[in-house]
Amino acid sequence: MSALEEAPVAETRTPLMTLDGVSQVFDTKAGPIRAVDGINLSVNPGEVLCLVGESGSGKTTAARMAAGLARPTSGRVAFDGTDIWSMKRNDFGAFRRSVQYVHQDPYASLNPTRTIQQTITAPLLKHGVVKGSKAAAEKAVELLTKVDLTPAENFLPKYPHQLSGGQRQRVAVARALTLDPKLIIADESTSMLDVSIRISVLAMLGRLRDDLGVGFLFITHDLAIAKYFGWNGKTAVMYLGRIVEFGPTPKIINAPTHPYTRALIDAIPEPDPDLTKTKGRETLRSLEIPSLAHLPGGCSFHPRCPQFEDGLCDGVVPELVEVRSGQSAACHVVARDGAGEVRPDEPVA
Amino acid sequence: MTEATIPVTAIGTTGVSRFAGILNSLRRSPAGFIGFVIVALLILISAIGPFFTPDVAPNVKEILLPAGTSGHLLGTDNEGKDVLIQMISGGRTVIFVGFVAAAISTALAIVLGSLAAYLGGWVDSVVVTLADVFLTVPQIVLLAVLGAFFKLDSPVLLALLVGGLSWPVLTRAVRAQVFSLKEREFVEAARLLDLGTPRVVFVEILPNMASFILMNFMIGVTNAIYQLVGLYLLGLAPLTGSNWGIMLNRAWIAGAIFNDNSLAWILSPIVAIILLLLGLVMMTRSLEEILNPRLRDR
């Protein structure tokens, strides 16, 4: 995938995490399901990469492969340049500790039988980050303060069921920070929280991103959240297991080129009803999402795509190619006609 | 560092408050509390009672006295031995074998069941096959055969035998539970933190089924006691010494149910065993509250 390798990886430093032609095929009774189909992604140290897509687009599967929780059926997942599945046991442990995962559901990701203190201090003590339970408690207080759970001392003896969803998610983030990870994979980490809580958790994560220099693989179905959190980073849009558009977040949000990304952006309602009415809207030809077990031939978006051209789109799977500086899309039409300049009504910030 | 000293003192107090919490939970459920009192009383009487009772000696002048006779509250048996004194000293073996056998089978079930489910692969196949083999062997028959070849007079040996035979059912239940628990996200998080298999299995997963395990332990105690008493009643274990099972056997053999005077003799061990098992089963209700943090502080 020329565009990807040229654009973000052109720099000499090794990317923190690389997914290289990674696929995950599940064998089911209905036949093989290509949940993730040959995607290429890379995250540099301290960088934010947003992975956006609707349910079933394969973003969580991709994240699980990046975290080493699932083994890709083909392709290579590399951490600091080394294939994680050919690592020795000790190296794999080090990789495990460097990449942490914040789950979507804070009600399921904390052990109901363990207090917050036990949850936070277990990894600290196990890996010798601190010595002794007193030092561990102090470190736990420090971590809880970092995620805005104050006064932290009050939270230590609590059980998860005594906390609210937002508080639990903060505890989950604090736990992810215990071993000084280099990459945090946030899998829809804010989608189960109330809107008011969501913004403050996002702000907290943003502060960690800026203060700690942690890389983020940020998975969301909500482009607004990708815009809020990953403005300085890059965004990859996934559709049915493939990346359809990739580029710096401001360009993806303000000047999308792929018809699918454009449809996603246009689907975001405007607060002003008049604006919503006049807003240019891509009309999809179909609202039905094809089944992963029976993917349409050619471009898998073609049955829904407003720019569908017979004979062009339903033949060959489009490659992800650079259509504009730093921005690539997997679309035959855009690749042929060119992306043109940035849409005049929405200037790139 | 003033703020950091606060949690340390808070940690120190949790031990005390936890004990208070356990007492509190025990009192919350009346049935559970009654069960707890019954079991505690029976254990206490059996454990320290024998130190305060005189030895019983056969006395031909006082055979088969009815209950209520002065000096013999529950009457005497066919050798003239006081039934009450035999009752007090006869609980030790039964309770000991019951608890130790249940502890052995529960421990085996926890370790084998959880590791089989968590590790999967050949470990799982071996454990499941082994459990199936043990399940197909009829236990009482096996005990009868073993009783015929070995001298089962030591309580420890009896406990090992009963416990070593009754782990398969709970093993499969534990395995099924761990299969579901190991897919939970907090287990995944523990794996990502590289906490190590023993810790993930025994610290993260197992406490989530603590009340299930404890209830099965109690059921294990009752089953072990039934098996033990059954062995004695059938005369398959040596009838040396005296315990509730042996009393039952001797009273039965002597035809105590056909004699009005000896009704207390045969009923006493039965009532004691029923009380103990009833107490254990009732107690499990409170244990649920103690072990589930969600129910604890409600």
Contacts between the chains, C-beta under 8 A, distances in Angstrom:
chain1	res1	chain2	res2	distance
A	67	B	192	6.6
A	69	B	188	6.5
A	69	B	191	7.7
A	69	B	192	7.4
A	93	B	194	4.9
A	96	B	191	7.6
A	96	B	192	5.9
A	96	B	193	7.6
A	96	B	194	4.6
A	97	B	193	7.0
A	97	B	194	5.3
A	99	B	192	7.4
A	100	B	192	6.0
A	100	B	193	7.6
A	101	B	188	7.3
A	101	B	189	6.9
A	101	B	192	5.4
A	103	B	185	4.7
A	103	B	188	7.4
A	103	B	189	7.0
A	105	B	185	6.5
A	108	B	184	6.1
A	108	B	185	4.4
A	108	B	186	6.8
A	109	B	185	4.2
A	109	B	186	5.5
A	109	B	188	7.9
A	109	B	189	5.6
A	110	B	186	5.7
A	110	B	189	8.0
A	111	B	186	4.3
A	111	B	190	7.6
A	111	B	204	5.6
A	111	B	207	7.8
A	111	B	208	7.2
A	112	B	186	7.9
A	112	B	208	6.8
A	112	B	293	6.9
A	112	B	294	6.9
A	113	B	207	4.0
A	113	B	208	5.4
A	113	B	210	7.3
A	113	B	293	6.2
A	114	B	204	7.5
A	114	B	207	7.4
A	117	B	7	7.2
A	117	B	11	7.3
A	122	B	190	7.7
A	122	B	193	7.3
A	122	B	195	6.1
A	122	B	199	7.5
A	122	B	203	7.5
A	123	B	193	4.1
A	123	B	194	7.6
A	123	B	195	6.4
A	126	B	193	7.5
A	126	B	194	7.6
A	126	B	195	5.4
A	126	B	196	6.9
A	126	B	199	6.9
A	127	B	194	7.1
A	133	B	11	7.1
A	134	B	8	5.4
A	137	B	4	7.3
A	137	B	7	4.5
A	137	B	8	5.9
A	137	B	11	6.5
A	138	B	1	7.6
A	138	B	4	4.1
A	138	B	7	7.6
A	140	B	7	7.5
A	141	B	3	6.7
A	141	B	4	5.8
A	141	B	7	6.0
A	151	B	3	7.6
A	152	B	3	7.9
A	152	B	7	7.8
A	153	B	3	6.8
A	153	B	6	4.3
A	153	B	7	4.7
A	153	B	10	6.5
A	156	B	7	4.9
A	156	B	10	6.5
A	156	B	11	7.7
A	157	B	10	5.8
A	157	B	11	7.6
A	157	B	14	6.2
A	159	B	293	4.7
A	159	B	294	7.5
A	161	B	293	7.1
A	161	B	294	5.2
A	172	B	189	7.4
A	175	B	189	6.7
A	175	B	193	7.3
A	178	B	193	7.0
A	179	B	193	6.5
A	179	B	194	8.0
